[in-house]
Amino acid sequence: MAKVKNITEELLRQMDTDSAGSTDVNEDSVQKIIEVSRAQVRRLKWIATTSWLITLTCVVFLHNLKVYVFKQNLDDILSENEFWFIRRSDTVSIVLVVICVLLTYLVYAKSKTLTLLQICARLASIEEHLKKISLDK
């Protein structure tokens, strides 16, 4: 326990000697960075939501088209390219879903980055406040 107390006292002493001046934290620049990140997260949310809606629409349309073609037995009416498109509709659906999942993960990662930026900004303001208090004593 004495070792922990010694380490704590040493860290406090180093902080007092190192923190004679103020840190280079500018509130305006921090807020600008956070606002830019918020705008990016909002934009990415809209992109991800739109891509999920488009994907859902395409998957439902392609599935219904495939069911209609196979029920009506239109093999002789369809050209080879049209038939190829209908056969590959499952692959198209899978690719669209994978893209949407990646966009959703990107929104999640960017949101976590924004949260960490906000935490860092709050910690920097707390540090400034503590330094002002320690200089007043």
Secondary structure, 3 states (H helix, E strand, C coil): CHHHHHHHHHHHHHHHHHCCCCCCCCHHHHHHHHHHHHHHHHHHHHHHHHHHHHHHHHHHHHHHHHHHHHHHCCCCCCCHHHHHHHHCHHHHHHHHHHHHHHHHHHHHHHHHHHHHHHHHHHHHHHHHHHHHHHHHC
